[in-house]
């Protein structure tokens, strides 16, 4: 283990404890709940994502209403850097904003030079920085800085089809695109967030939802995504990427976990439908063999459309599997559906607490 990895491991353990408020009865449960928070509170989505105080108060209310383990700070992380660059973002009153995929910022290759002199002083960047400050004042330690990871940011400003064509036809352009994203956008934005947090070594999470099989293949993972991550890590230090999934599509799904281990050497992340398809033990065994923490995620459509009996069985199965290994375990609910019944969601979270108390 290199000295940099030792520092990363030390900070990872501190981050895990602080951000999850200490595991209770062996594990914590977490959720991506912002879309539902907007639905539950009927707050205007545009307003809440431009007002850090309103955002945090809304998340605190949802935390209290459902009895969650932690206050969520997950906002529309994929839009921040893109909008700072000038990418058009579509806003909605009752839902999270989205990149305007019909009008990519880098429509032509010559547009790459729009990636320069980024000021990070627009309303959305101020929202993020205000949120960091308010979290420290009202919640305490454990805030996790976030970025849109290099590949997903490249998709957002170049367009998925364009970027894939570039990868197979013009690697020189792709290399320069990722170099500029890392040097001109992500590294400075990470430094700004860490400075506001007052921790120059804070671990940063890179959200990378576009990195899923079959959106990408093993070749793209090895030749584009890993090198761009390592380049960024070389610039800023403590950073990991959070991939979406797709291991179930591979003949040897372990290859996906090997890539995941490079991008985050301390956490095995398995989310539905991968977990349900491959079995929780596949992820448990890999975590145990490599001395890694474990996260198992339950699918949003499953909790929306399934009976309580089916939900109970899956939650219990994942908890039992997660606690069969010795490292830290998190049960995760993937992107809670906005319009799920609050009554149903309360009962689902009560199921977690009920099962948790069965374990010492």
C-alpha positions in Angstrom: 0.0 0.0 0.0 1.4 3.4 -1.0 1.7 6.3 1.4 -1.1 8.0 -0.6 -3.3 5.0 -0.2 -2.5 4.9 3.6 -3.7 8.5 3.9 -6.8 7.6 1.8 -7.6 4.6 4.1 -7.2 6.7 7.2 -9.5 9.4 5.8 -11.9 6.8 4.5 -12.4 5.3 7.9 -13.0 8.7 9.4 -15.4 9.6 6.6 -17.4 6.4 7.0 -17.8 7.0 10.7 -18.7 10.6 10.4 -21.0 10.5 7.4 -23.0 7.5 8.7 -23.2 8.7 12.3 -21.6 5.4 13.5 -23.1 2.1 12.5 -26.0 1.0 14.7 -26.4 -2.7 15.5 -23.8 -3.5 12.9 -24.9 -1.4 9.9 -26.5 1.8 8.7 -29.1 2.5 6.1 -29.0 5.3 3.6 -31.0 6.6 0.7 -31.0 9.0 -2.2 -34.2 10.8 -1.3 -34.1 14.3 -2.7 -36.7 13.8 -5.5 -39.1 12.4 -2.9 -38.3 15.2 -0.5 -39.5 17.7 -3.1 -42.7 15.6 -3.6 -43.3 15.2 0.1 -42.9 18.8 1.1 -44.4 20.3 -2.1 -41.5 22.8 -2.2 -40.6 24.3 -5.6 -37.7 22.3 -7.1 -36.1 25.3 -8.7 -36.2 27.2 -5.4 -34.9 24.4 -3.2 -31.9 23.8 -5.5 -30.9 27.5 -5.4 -31.4 28.0 -1.6 -29.1 26.0 0.5 -30.9 26.8 3.7 -34.2 25.7 2.4 -32.6 22.6 1.0 -31.0 21.6 4.3 -34.1 22.4 6.3 -36.2 20.2 3.9 -33.7 17.4 4.2 -33.7 17.7 8.0 -37.5 17.5 8.0 -37.4 14.3 5.8 -34.7 12.9 8.1 -37.0 13.4 11.1 -40.2 12.4 9.4 -38.8 9.0 8.3 -36.4 8.4 11.2 -33.4 8.1 8.8 -29.8 7.5 10.0 -28.4 10.6 8.5 -29.5 13.9 6.9 -29.1 13.6 3.1 -27.1 16.2 1.2 -27.5 14.7 -2.2 -28.5 17.3 -4.7 -28.4 17.2 -8.6 -24.7 16.7 -8.6 -24.5 16.0 -12.3 -25.5 19.5 -13.2 -23.2 21.8 -11.2 -20.0 21.8 -13.2 -21.8 21.5 -16.5 -23.9 24.6 -15.8 -20.8 26.5 -14.6 -19.3 25.8 -18.0 -22.3 27.2 -19.8 -24.2 23.9 -20.6 -27.9 24.5 -20.8 -29.8 22.9 -18.0 -33.6 22.3 -18.1 -35.4 23.1 -14.8 -38.7 21.8 -13.6 -41.0 23.0 -10.8 -41.6 19.5 -9.4 -38.5 17.5 -10.3 -34.7 17.6 -10.4 -33.2 19.5 -13.4 -31.6 17.7 -16.3 -29.0 18.5 -18.9 -30.4 19.6 -22.3 -29.1 16.7 -24.3 -30.3 18.3 -27.6 -27.8 21.1 -27.2 -24.4 19.9 -25.9 -21.9 22.6 -25.0 -19.2 20.8 -27.0 -21.3 20.4 -30.2 -18.3 20.6 -32.4 -14.8 19.5 -31.5 -13.5 23.1 -31.7 -15.9 24.0 -28.9 -13.5 22.2 -26.5 -11.9 25.6 -25.9 -15.0 26.7 -24.1 -13.5 24.8 -21.2 -11.4 27.5 -19.7 -11.4 30.3 -17.1 -14.2 28.7 -15.1 -15.3 31.1 -12.3 -17.5 28.8 -10.2 -19.5 31.9 -9.0 -22.9 31.2 -10.5 -26.0 30.5 -8.4 -25.6 26.7 -8.4 -21.9 26.8 -7.3 -22.9 29.2 -4.5 -25.6 26.8 -3.5 -23.1 24.0 -3.0 -20.7 26.2 -1.1 -23.4 27.6 1.1 -24.6 24.0 1.8 -21.1 23.0 3.0 -21.1 26.0 5.4 -24.6 25.5 6.7 -24.1 21.7 7.2 -21.1 22.5 9.5 -23.1 25.0 11.4 -26.4 23.1 11.8 -25.4 19.4 11.6 -21.7 19.2 12.4 -18.9 17.1 10.8 -19.1 14.5 8.1 -20.1 16.5 5.0 -19.0 14.8 1.8 -17.9 17.0 -1.1 -19.3 15.8 -4.4 -18.4 16.2 -8.1 -19.7 14.9 -11.4 -17.1 12.4 -12.3 -15.0 12.9 -15.5 -16.8 10.5 -17.8 -20.3 11.6 -16.8 -19.3 15.3 -17.1 -17.9 14.6 -20.6 -21.2 13.0 -21.6 -23.1 15.9 -20.2 -21.2 18.5 -22.2 -20.4 16.5 -25.4 -23.4 14.1 -25.6 -23.3 10.4 -25.1 -23.4 9.4 -28.8 -20.8 12.0 -29.8 -18.4 10.9 -27.0 -18.7 7.2 -27.8 -18.0 8.0 -31.5 -15.0 10.1 -30.4 -13.6 7.3 -28.3 -13.5 5.0 -31.3 -12.5 7.6 -33.9 -10.4 10.3 -32.3 -8.6 9.2 -29.1 -6.4 12.3 -29.2 -9.4 14.6 -28.9 -10.8 12.4 -26.1 -7.5 12.6 -24.2 -7.5 16.3 -24.5 -11.2 16.6 -23.5 -10.6 14.6 -20.3 -7.3 16.5 -19.5 -9.2 19.8 -19.7 -12.1 18.5 -17.6 -9.7 17.4 -14.9 -7.3 20.3 -14.9 -9.7 23.2 -15.7 -12.9 22.1 -14.1 -12.8 19.3 -11.5 -9.5 19.9 -9.7 -10.2 23.6 -9.1 -13.8 22.9 -8.1 -12.6 20.2 -5.6 -10.1 22.7 -4.1 -12.8 25.3 -3.7 -15.1 22.9 -1.9 -12.3 21.6 0.4 -11.4 25.2 1.2 -14.9 26.0 2.2 -15.1 22.8 4.2 -11.8 23.7 5.9 -10.3 20.3 5.1 -7.7 20.0 2.3 -7.7 16.2 2.6 -11.4 15.7 2.6 -12.5 12.6 0.6 -14.5 13.6 -2.5 -17.2 11.5 -4.1 -17.4 11.5 -7.9 -20.8 10.5 -9.1 -20.6 8.5 -12.4 -24.0 7.2 -13.3 -23.1 7.0 -17.0 -20.5 4.5 -16.2 -22.7 1.4 -16.3 -22.6 -1.7 -18.5 -23.8 -1.6 -21.3 -23.4 2.2 -21.6 -19.7 1.4 -21.5 -17.7 -1.8 -22.0 -14.6 -3.1 -20.3 -12.4 -1.6 -23.0 -13.7 1.9 -22.3 -13.5 1.3 -18.5 -9.8 0.3 -18.8 -8.7 2.7 -21.5 -10.7 5.9 -20.7 -12.4 5.9 -17.3 -9.6 4.5 -15.2 -6.8 6.7 -16.7 -9.0 9.8 -16.3 -9.7 8.9 -12.7 -6.0 8.3 -11.9 -5.1 11.6 -13.6 -7.6 13.5 -11.4 -6.5 11.6 -8.3 -3.0 12.6 -9.1 -4.1 16.2 -9.1 -6.3 16.3 -5.9 -5.5 13.2 -3.8 -8.4 11.6 -1.9 -11.2 10.9 -4.3 -13.3 7.9 -5.3 -15.8 7.3 -8.0 -19.3 5.8 -7.5 -20.3 3.7 -10.5 -23.9 2.6 -11.3 -23.6 -1.1 -12.1 -24.1 -3.6 -14.9 -21.9 -6.4 -13.7 -24.7 -8.9 -14.5 -24.2 -8.3 -18.2 -20.6 -9.6 -18.1 -19.6 -13.2 -18.6 -17.2 -12.7 -15.7 -18.9 -10.1 -13.5 -15.8 -10.0 -11.2 -14.2 -7.9 -13.9 -16.6 -5.1 -13.1 -15.7 -5.3 -9.4 -12.0 -5.2 -10.2 -12.6 -1.9 -12.0 -14.7 -0.7 -9.2 -11.9 -1.6 -6.7 -9.5 0.7 -8.7 -11.9 3.6 -8.6 -12.8 3.0 -4.9 -10.4 0.6 -3.2 -12.3 0.5 0.1 -15.9 -0.1 -0.8 -17.7 -2.9 -2.8 -20.9 -1.4 -4.1 -23.6 -3.8 -5.4 -27.0 -2.4 -6.4 -30.1 -3.9 -7.8 -30.7 -5.3 -10.3 -27.1 -6.6 -10.1 -27.5 -7.9 -6.6 -30.8 -9.6 -7.2 -29.4 -11.2 -10.4 -26.0 -12.2 -9.2 -26.9 -12.8 -5.6 -25.8 -10.8 -2.5 -23.2 -13.4 -1.7 -21.2 -12.6 -4.8 -20.6 -9.1 -3.5 -20.1 -10.2 0.1 -17.5 -12.7 -0.9 -15.6 -10.1 -2.9 -15.7 -7.7 0.0 -14.4 -10.3 2.4 -11.7 -11.6 0.2 -10.3 -8.0 -0.4 -11.0 -6.6 3.1 -13.4 -4.0 1.8 -16.5 -2.3 3.2 -19.8 -3.3 1.6 -22.9 -1.5 0.3 -25.9 -3.3 -1.0 -28.6 -1.2 -2.8 -32.3 -2.0 -3.2 -34.0 -1.0 -6.5 -36.4 2.0 -6.5 -38.9 0.3 -8.8 -38.9 -2.7 -6.6 -40.0 -0.8 -3.5 -42.5 1.2 -5.5 -44.2 -1.8 -7.1 -43.7 -4.7 -4.7 -45.7 -5.9 -1.7 -44.5 -5.4 1.8 -43.9 -9.1 2.1 -41.6 -9.1 -0.9 -39.9 -6.0 0.3 -39.4 -7.4 3.8 -37.8 -10.6 2.4 -35.4 -8.7 0.2 -34.3 -6.3 2.9 -33.8 -9.1 5.4 -31.9 -11.1 2.8 -29.5 -8.2 2.1 -29.0 -7.4 5.7 -28.3 -11.0 6.6 -25.8 -11.2 3.8 -24.2 -7.8 4.6 -23.6 -8.7 8.2 -22.1 -12.1 7.4 -18.8 -10.3 6.6 -16.6 -8.4 9.1 -16.3 -5.0 7.5 -18.7 -2.1 7.6 -22.0 -2.6 5.9 -24.5 -0.1 4.5 -28.0 -0.9 3.2 -28.9 1.6 0.5 -32.1 2.6 -1.2 -31.4 3.6 -4.7 -33.0 6.9 -5.7 -36.3 6.8 -3.7 -39.2 7.3 -6.2 -40.6 10.8 -6.0 -44.2 9.8 -5.8 -44.0 6.8 -3.5 -46.6 6.8 -0.8 -45.1 8.4 2.3 -47.1 5.8 4.3 -45.5 3.0 2.4 -42.1 4.4 2.7 -42.4 4.9 6.4 -43.3 1.3 6.7 -40.4 0.2 4.6 -37.9 2.1 6.8 -39.6 0.7 9.9 -38.9 -2.8 8.4 -35.2 -1.9 8.3 -35.2 -0.8 12.0 -37.2 -3.8 13.0 -34.8 -6.2 11.4 -31.8 -4.2 12.7 -32.9 -4.8 16.2 -32.8 -8.5 15.7 -29.0 -8.3 15.5 -26.8 -7.6 18.4 
